[in-house]
């Protein structure tokens, strides 16, 4: 097989959806030393920035990850900058698992905002379907119509006709244990070189318990006539994404201050928001070290709010068994769920014979589709 030489073109395009492992995928692939990937979700669809990424990395095979259905101008731009034999990669999660995961994420967001663990300014509760519609069934019914849920399905038809090199990757195949083998498969489509072994940190960046990094209420401390804002973050996350999480001004073992709201090992780092000069940062660090009780009080309160949110979330979370029971009682929702699942599977059917991960559609999802079809035909 003749492999393309690196150039200022995209060798692969990755399609995925929000919270479908895209950040882990980008971070892992960028450690391979044979491939680089530009994330639209992380850096935006900035034409100049993308062009700079292509021009400055002509020595290596490159790709772009898209997690929303792009408009025509953006599609044209990407295709104009793709090599003639680029690989189309779809990161796809089993549609039933995806739906339940997105619903339960809304549960966590709703309960964490309600208890004051998340900042409502960053994640407005008015946008939350559970808050807006007031019931599990109504929230789910609304979610079956979300465009974001069909991002990959919408985008496949746009990019697929332009290449015969296609792969569907189950998001489970980019877990810590399977990621290296998955990256080797992708690399074999693009290059005749091997990827070197590298360590993949066992930290779930977007886990519900770690979301305080993105949405949690900040620690605010007034010093003289100014107020400073600090954000807690696991040190493992700082090491994994040093460019994203800068300005660590203080780190401490959470056990020493009663902070147990996260599912991570190691120290908690506190990052300062905003731009501050070196002298100011040094002054703040000294003050915090001399007033650890302030951090301890903040962490204790946030932990209590977090666990309260978890207890509230328990009764309204939904798993496959609970969903099956609900659909027997709510036939209209059953029809909507059937259409949602069927639409996703029908897109996957088009990829039969391609490089295909067998776990993309689970047997229990096919069983639910068949059961609903028999019940509501």
C-alpha positions in Angstrom: 0.0 0.0 0.0 1.3 3.5 -0.9 1.1 5.9 1.9 0.8 9.7 1.4 3.8 11.8 2.5 3.1 14.4 5.2 2.1 17.8 3.7 0.1 20.9 4.6 -3.1 18.9 4.0 -5.4 16.9 6.4 -4.8 13.2 6.2 -7.9 12.4 8.3 -11.2 13.9 9.5 -12.7 12.8 12.8 -16.4 13.1 13.3 -17.8 12.8 16.8 -20.3 14.4 19.2 -19.9 16.4 22.4 -18.8 14.3 25.4 -18.0 11.3 23.2 -14.4 10.9 24.1 -13.2 13.6 21.7 -10.8 15.3 24.2 -9.2 12.0 25.2 -8.9 11.0 21.5 -7.1 14.3 20.6 -4.8 14.1 23.6 -3.9 10.5 22.9 -3.3 10.9 19.2 -1.1 13.9 19.8 1.2 11.8 21.9 1.9 9.3 19.0 4.7 11.4 17.4 3.3 10.2 14.0 0.0 12.1 14.0 -1.5 15.4 15.1 -5.1 16.4 15.4 -6.7 19.8 15.6 -9.9 20.0 17.8 -12.6 22.4 16.6 -14.3 22.0 20.0 -11.2 23.1 21.8 -9.8 25.8 19.5 -12.8 26.8 17.5 -13.3 26.9 13.7 -10.8 29.6 13.2 -9.7 29.6 9.6 -6.4 31.4 10.2 -5.6 29.1 13.2 -6.4 26.0 11.2 -4.2 27.2 8.3 -1.4 27.9 10.7 -1.8 24.4 12.2 -1.4 22.9 8.7 1.5 25.1 7.5 3.5 24.6 10.8 3.2 20.8 10.9 4.0 19.8 7.3 6.4 17.1 8.6 3.7 15.0 10.2 0.3 13.5 9.3 -2.5 15.6 10.5 -6.3 15.6 11.1 -9.1 17.7 12.3 -11.8 16.7 14.8 -15.3 18.1 14.3 -18.0 17.6 17.0 -20.9 19.5 15.5 -22.4 19.5 12.0 -20.5 22.2 10.1 -22.1 24.6 7.7 -21.4 24.5 4.0 -18.5 27.1 4.1 -16.7 25.1 6.8 -17.2 21.8 5.0 -15.8 23.3 1.8 -12.8 24.7 3.7 -12.0 21.3 5.3 -12.4 19.4 2.0 -10.2 21.9 0.2 -7.5 21.2 2.7 -7.8 17.4 2.7 -5.5 15.1 0.9 -7.0 13.2 -2.0 -7.1 9.9 0.0 -7.9 11.2 3.5 -9.4 8.8 6.1 -12.8 9.5 7.5 -12.9 8.4 11.2 -16.2 8.3 13.1 -16.1 8.1 16.9 -19.4 6.5 17.7 -20.9 5.3 20.9 -23.7 2.8 21.1 -26.8 5.0 20.5 -28.7 3.7 23.6 -25.7 4.2 25.8 -25.2 7.6 24.3 -28.8 8.7 24.9 -28.8 7.5 28.6 -25.4 9.1 29.2 -26.6 12.5 27.9 -29.8 12.3 29.9 -27.9 11.4 33.1 -25.5 14.3 32.4 -28.5 16.6 32.4 -29.5 15.1 35.8 -26.1 15.8 37.2 -26.0 19.3 35.9 -29.5 20.0 37.2 -28.9 18.7 40.7 -25.4 20.3 41.0 -26.7 23.7 39.9 -29.6 23.4 42.3 -27.4 22.6 45.3 -24.9 25.4 44.4 -22.0 23.1 43.4 -22.0 24.3 39.8 -22.1 27.9 38.7 -25.4 28.7 37.0 -23.8 31.5 35.0 -21.6 28.9 33.2 -24.3 26.4 32.8 -27.8 28.0 32.9 -30.4 25.9 34.6 -33.0 27.5 32.3 -31.5 25.5 29.4 -31.7 22.2 31.3 -34.5 19.9 29.9 -35.3 18.5 33.4 -35.8 22.0 34.7 -37.7 23.2 31.7 -40.1 20.3 31.3 -40.4 19.1 34.8 -40.4 15.3 34.2 -38.1 12.5 33.1 -40.4 11.6 30.2 -40.8 15.1 28.9 -37.1 15.8 29.1 -36.3 12.6 27.2 -38.9 13.4 24.6 -37.2 16.8 24.0 -33.7 15.1 23.8 -34.8 12.8 21.0 -35.0 15.9 18.8 -31.7 17.4 19.7 -29.5 18.0 16.7 -26.4 17.4 18.9 -27.5 13.8 19.4 -27.2 13.2 15.7 -24.0 15.1 14.9 -22.2 12.1 13.5 -25.2 10.9 11.6 -25.6 14.3 10.0 -21.9 14.7 9.1 -21.2 11.2 7.8 -23.3 11.9 4.7 -21.4 15.1 4.0 -17.8 13.8 4.2 -18.3 10.1 3.2 -18.7 10.6 -0.6 -15.3 12.3 -0.7 -13.2 9.3 0.4 -13.2 5.5 0.3 -11.1 5.2 3.4 -13.5 5.1 6.3 -13.3 3.8 9.9 -15.9 3.6 12.6 -14.4 3.5 16.1 -16.4 2.7 19.2 -15.7 5.3 21.9 -15.0 2.4 24.3 -12.0 1.6 22.1 -10.3 4.8 23.2 -10.4 3.9 26.9 -7.1 3.7 28.7 -6.7 -0.1 28.1 -7.7 -0.1 24.4 -6.4 3.3 23.2 -3.0 2.2 22.1 -4.3 -0.6 19.9 -6.9 1.8 18.4 -4.3 4.4 17.6 -2.2 1.7 15.9 -5.1 0.8 13.7 -5.7 4.4 12.7 -2.0 4.9 12.1 -1.9 1.9 9.8 -4.4 3.6 7.5 -2.2 6.7 7.2 1.4 5.9 7.6 3.9 3.0 7.1 5.6 4.0 10.4 4.8 2.6 13.9 3.8 4.6 16.9 6.0 4.5 19.9 4.7 3.4 23.3 3.6 6.1 25.6 1.8 6.4 28.9 -1.9 7.2 29.0 -3.0 8.8 32.3 -5.9 7.1 34.0 -8.0 10.2 34.6 -11.5 10.8 33.2 -11.4 14.4 32.3 -15.1 14.8 31.7 -16.4 12.6 34.5 -19.3 14.0 36.4 -17.2 14.2 39.6 -14.5 16.1 37.9 -16.7 18.7 36.3 -16.1 21.1 39.1 -13.1 22.1 37.1 -15.4 23.5 34.4 -18.5 24.5 36.2 -17.9 24.5 39.9 -18.4 27.6 42.1 -15.0 29.3 42.4 -13.2 30.1 45.6 -13.2 33.9 46.0 -10.9 35.6 48.5 -10.8 39.4 49.1 -7.3 40.8 49.7 -7.4 44.5 50.6 -9.7 46.1 48.0 -9.4 43.4 45.4 -11.2 40.0 45.0 -9.3 37.0 43.6 -10.9 33.9 42.1 -9.5 30.4 42.3 -10.6 27.2 40.6 -9.8 23.7 42.0 -8.3 21.2 39.6 -6.7 17.7 40.0 -2.9 17.9 39.6 -3.1 14.9 37.2 -5.3 17.0 34.9 -2.8 19.9 35.1 0.0 17.5 34.0 -2.2 16.0 31.2 -3.2 19.4 29.8 -0.5 21.9 30.8 -1.5 24.4 28.1 -5.1 24.5 29.2 -4.5 24.7 33.0 -1.9 27.3 33.7 -1.1 29.5 36.7 -1.1 26.8 39.4 -0.6 28.9 42.6 -1.2 26.3 45.3 -1.5 22.5 45.6 -2.5 20.4 48.6 -3.5 16.9 49.4 -7.3 16.9 49.5 -7.4 14.5 52.5 -5.6 17.2 54.5 -8.5 19.7 54.0 -11.6 17.5 53.8 -12.1 17.7 50.1 -13.4 14.4 48.8 -15.8 15.4 46.0 -13.6 14.1 43.1 -12.8 10.6 41.8 -9.1 11.4 41.3 -5.9 10.5 43.2 -3.2 12.9 44.2 -3.2 16.6 45.0 -5.7 19.3 44.3 -4.3 22.3 42.5 -5.8 25.8 42.8 -5.5 27.9 39.7 -6.0 31.7 39.7 -8.4 33.2 37.2 -7.4 36.3 35.4 -4.1 37.9 34.6 -1.8 38.8 37.5 1.9 39.8 37.7 4.5 37.6 39.3 4.7 39.7 42.5 0.9 39.5 43.0 0.9 35.7 42.6 3.8 35.3 45.0 1.8 37.4 47.6 -1.3 35.3 47.1 0.5 32.0 47.4 2.0 33.2 50.7 -1.3 34.3 52.0 -3.0 31.0 51.1 -0.2 29.0 52.7 -0.7 30.9 55.9 -4.5 30.5 55.8 -5.1 26.9 54.7 -8.3 26.9 56.8 -9.9 29.2 54.2 -9.4 26.5 51.5 -10.4 23.8 53.9 -13.8 25.5 54.7 -14.4 26.0 51.0 -13.6 22.4 50.1 -15.8 21.1 53.0 -18.8 23.1 51.8 -18.3 22.1 48.2 -18.0 18.4 49.1 -21.3 18.6 51.1 -23.1 20.2 48.2 -21.7 17.6 45.8 -22.9 14.7 47.9 -26.3 16.3 48.3 -26.5 16.6 44.6 -25.6 13.0 44.2 -28.4 11.9 46.6 -31.0 14.1 44.8 -29.9 12.7 41.4 -30.3 9.1 42.4 -34.1 8.8 42.0 -34.2 10.5 38.6 -31.2 8.8 37.0 -32.2 6.3 34.4 -30.5 3.0 33.3 -31.6 0.5 30.6 -33.9 -1.4 32.9 -35.7 1.7 34.2 -36.0 3.0 30.6 -37.7 -0.2 29.5 -40.2 0.1 32.2 -40.9 3.7 31.4 -41.5 2.9 27.7 -44.2 0.4 28.5 -46.0 3.1 30.4 -45.4 5.9 27.9 -46.0 4.7 24.3 -45.4 8.1 22.7 -42.0 8.2 24.2 -41.4 4.6 23.1 -42.1 5.6 19.5 -39.7 8.6 19.8 -36.9 6.5 21.3 -37.5 3.8 18.6 -37.0 6.4 15.9 -33.9 7.9 17.6 -32.2 4.5 17.9 -33.3 3.3 14.5 -32.0 6.4 12.8 -28.6 6.0 14.3 -28.3 2.3 13.5 -29.4 2.9 9.9 -26.5 5.3 9.4 -24.1 2.6 10.8 -25.5 0.0 8.5 -24.0 2.0 5.6 -20.6 1.2 6.9 -20.8 -2.6 6.8 -17.7 -3.9 5.2 -15.6 -1.0 6.4 -13.1 -1.0 9.2 -15.8 -1.4 11.9 -15.7 -1.9 15.6 -18.2 -4.6 16.6 -19.2 -2.9 19.9 -20.6 0.2 18.2 -24.1 -1.2 18.4 -24.7 -3.4 21.5 -27.0 -6.4 21.3 -29.2 -4.9 24.0 -29.8 -1.9 21.8 -30.9 -4.0 18.9 -33.2 -6.0 21.2 -34.8 -2.7 22.4 -35.3 -1.5 18.8 -37.0 -4.8 17.9 -39.1 -4.9 21.0 -40.3 -1.3 20.4 -41.0 -2.1 16.7 -43.2 -5.0 17.7 -45.0 -3.1 20.4 -45.7 0.2 18.5 -45.9 -0.9 14.9 
